[in-house]
Amino acid sequence: MGLGAESKLGDSIVTTKLDHAINWGRSYSLWPMVFGTACCGIEFMSVAGAKYDLSRFGAEVVRFSPRQADLLIVAGTISYKQAPILKKIYEQMCEPKWVISMGACACSGGFYDNYTTLQGIDEIIPVDEYVAGCPPRPEAVLDAIMRIQEKANDESIIKDRVKDYKGFLNA
């Protein structure tokens, strides 16, 4: 026996908080955009394939427009010449947005320690999850997506997520 509307309507109604309902929908309908520049982009294709089946997690609608995506997966080496483009893509994404840095090159520059390679994308955009490896295993990418789902489930719909982030392109 419930209180309020549940007592009159029985099992035909469910009451919840607005945060919980919206976050449940957000966490199981992630629309990723892949910024694949190297071999990690090829590895992401296996994550979206039939064997690992990204669609089980509600993220099978891969978008190629940042205005339709809420999950940015940066897979591969990023040069300083690409950095402003990546930042612009991130800024064009709708809120709330999440970022996965996939592979050693996107996380830390990999073995490219030279003047042209960005030593981690967290220098220009905020990163929510890092996936290590060269190339990372598909299971690790799926694990990062599940952690993004957990973060999306625990957020408030009125809180601004990353307003205080300053990358080197913001100076």
Backbone torsions as a table, in degrees:
resi	resn	phi	psi	omega
1	MET	NA	125.2	-178.3
2	GLY	-101.3	178.6	177.9
3	LEU	-107.6	153.0	175.0
4	GLY	70.0	-130.5	-175.2
5	ALA	-65.2	-32.1	-179.4
6	GLU	-65.0	-33.5	-178.6
7	SER	-69.4	-31.3	-179.6
8	LYS	-87.3	-37.0	-174.4
9	LEU	-103.0	-6.7	176.5
10	GLY	70.8	-136.8	-176.5
11	ASP	-83.4	3.5	-176.9
12	SER	-87.4	4.6	179.4
13	ILE	-140.6	144.9	176.9
14	VAL	-128.5	131.4	176.4
15	THR	-108.4	144.3	179.8
16	THR	-156.7	176.5	174.7
17	LYS	-84.3	150.6	179.7
18	LEU	-62.0	-38.7	176.5
19	ASP	-56.6	-45.3	-177.6
20	HIS	-65.3	-42.1	-178.2
21	ALA	-67.7	-44.7	-179.8
22	ILE	-68.6	-43.2	-179.8
23	ASN	-66.2	-33.7	175.4
24	TRP	-62.3	-44.1	177.9
25	GLY	-66.3	-40.3	179.1
26	ARG	-65.7	-41.7	-174.4
27	SER	-70.8	-25.2	-179.4
28	TYR	-107.9	18.1	174.5
29	SER	-143.1	52.2	176.9
30	LEU	-72.5	135.8	177.7
31	TRP	-114.7	98.5	-175.3
32	PRO	-80.3	150.5	168.4
33	MET	-122.5	124.5	-176.4
34	VAL	-98.5	124.0	173.1
35	PHE	-103.3	79.3	-175.5
36	GLY	-95.5	120.3	-177.5
37	THR	-116.4	-10.4	-176.0
38	ALA	-150.4	-153.1	-173.8
39	CYS	-62.7	-24.5	177.4
40	CYS	-67.2	-28.0	175.1
41	GLY	-63.8	-38.2	176.0
42	ILE	-66.9	-39.1	178.9
43	GLU	-65.1	-34.2	177.3
44	PHE	-64.6	-32.1	178.2
45	MET	-59.6	-34.4	177.8
46	SER	-71.4	-30.3	176.7
47	VAL	-65.4	-38.0	-178.8
48	ALA	-82.0	-9.3	-179.0
49	GLY	-76.5	-176.6	-173.2
50	ALA	-69.8	-31.8	-175.7
51	LYS	-67.2	-43.2	-178.2
52	TYR	-100.7	-24.1	166.7
53	ASP	53.3	77.9	177.9
54	LEU	-60.8	-23.2	-177.7
55	SER	-67.8	-16.8	175.4
56	ARG	-63.0	-22.9	-176.6
57	PHE	-103.8	9.7	177.8
58	GLY	75.9	21.1	-176.0
59	ALA	-120.5	29.8	-176.3
60	GLU	-84.0	-10.9	-178.0
61	VAL	-87.1	79.9	-179.7
62	VAL	-73.6	125.6	-177.1
63	ARG	-103.8	152.7	177.2
64	PHE	-119.0	16.9	173.2
65	SER	-127.4	127.9	-178.9
66	PRO	-65.1	-21.7	-179.1
67	ARG	-75.5	-11.8	178.7
68	GLN	-109.3	1.9	-174.5
69	ALA	-112.9	152.8	174.0
70	ASP	-127.6	0.6	177.3
71	LEU	-131.2	115.9	178.7
72	LEU	-100.2	122.1	176.8
73	ILE	-110.5	108.9	179.2
74	VAL	-93.3	112.9	-174.3
75	ALA	-122.9	102.4	175.9
76	GLY	127.0	-178.1	-177.0
77	THR	-73.5	134.6	177.6
78	ILE	-117.3	123.6	177.5
79	SER	-91.1	165.6	178.2
80	TYR	-63.5	-27.1	178.6
81	LYS	-70.7	-29.6	178.6
82	GLN	-85.1	-15.7	-173.8
83	ALA	-57.7	-46.2	178.5
84	PRO	-64.3	-31.6	178.4
85	ILE	-67.9	-44.5	178.5
86	LEU	-62.5	-41.2	178.6
87	LYS	-64.0	-40.4	179.3
88	LYS	-65.3	-40.4	176.9
89	ILE	-61.4	-43.7	178.8
90	TYR	-61.5	-42.8	-178.8
91	GLU	-67.8	-26.8	-179.7
92	GLN	-80.5	-12.6	-179.8
93	MET	-72.7	149.7	-179.8
94	CYS	-78.7	155.1	177.4
95	GLU	-86.4	147.5	-10.0
96	PRO	-75.2	150.0	-178.6
97	LYS	-133.2	148.2	-179.0
98	TRP	-127.9	155.5	-178.2
99	VAL	-131.5	132.8	172.0
100	ILE	-114.2	126.3	174.5
101	SER	-96.4	112.5	-170.4
102	MET	-109.3	118.0	175.7
103	GLY	98.8	161.3	-177.1
104	ALA	-63.4	-35.5	-176.8
105	CYS	-69.1	-42.3	179.1
106	ALA	-72.3	-32.5	-178.1
107	CYS	-77.0	-42.2	-172.1
108	SER	-143.4	10.1	-177.2
109	GLY	89.4	-8.7	179.0
110	GLY	60.8	-141.3	179.1
111	PHE	-89.8	7.2	176.5
112	TYR	-90.3	82.7	178.3
113	ASP	-99.9	76.4	-178.4
114	ASN	-139.2	-177.4	-173.4
115	TYR	-76.1	-10.6	-177.4
116	THR	-101.8	-16.8	-172.0
117	THR	-101.1	129.3	176.5
118	LEU	-68.5	130.4	-177.2
119	GLN	-90.0	59.5	179.3
120	GLY	110.6	131.2	-177.3
121	ILE	-74.3	-11.6	178.0
122	ASP	-70.5	-3.3	173.0
123	GLU	-76.7	-19.5	-177.4
124	ILE	-121.5	-30.1	178.3
125	ILE	-135.0	152.3	177.9
126	PRO	-72.4	138.8	-178.0
127	VAL	-113.1	133.0	178.5
128	ASP	-91.1	-39.5	-177.8
129	GLU	-137.4	139.7	175.6
130	TYR	-110.3	135.3	176.4
131	VAL	-117.1	110.7	-176.8
132	ALA	-80.5	162.2	174.9
133	GLY	123.6	159.0	179.5
134	CYS	-142.1	89.6	-10.9
135	PRO	-80.5	158.8	179.9
136	PRO	-72.4	152.6	177.8
137	ARG	-71.6	148.0	177.3
138	PRO	-58.2	-33.1	178.3
139	GLU	-63.4	-34.4	178.7
140	ALA	-68.3	-36.4	177.6
141	VAL	-67.4	-42.4	177.6
142	LEU	-63.6	-36.7	177.3
143	ASP	-64.6	-40.3	177.5
144	ALA	-64.4	-39.0	178.2
145	ILE	-65.6	-38.4	176.8
146	MET	-65.6	-35.8	176.5
147	ARG	-69.0	-35.0	175.0
148	ILE	-64.6	-40.0	177.2
149	GLN	-61.1	-40.6	178.0
150	GLU	-64.1	-40.7	178.1
151	LYS	-65.0	-41.0	-179.7
152	ALA	-66.3	-30.5	-179.7
153	ASN	-74.0	-23.5	-174.2
154	ASP	-102.9	5.3	-175.5
155	GLU	-91.4	160.8	173.5
156	SER	-94.5	143.8	-176.8
157	ILE	-76.9	-10.8	-179.1
158	ILE	-105.7	-3.2	-178.2
159	LYS	-87.7	134.3	174.1
160	ASP	-81.7	124.7	-169.8
161	ARG	-74.7	-51.2	-169.8
162	VAL	-132.0	49.3	-176.1
163	LYS	-75.9	-22.0	-175.8
164	ASP	-97.2	6.7	-177.2
165	TYR	-74.0	135.0	176.6
166	LYS	-129.4	112.9	173.8
167	GLY	-95.4	176.1	-176.9
168	PHE	-73.4	-14.0	175.6
169	LEU	-84.6	-8.3	-179.2
170	ASN	-89.2	-6.1	-174.2
171	ALA	-65.8	NA	NA
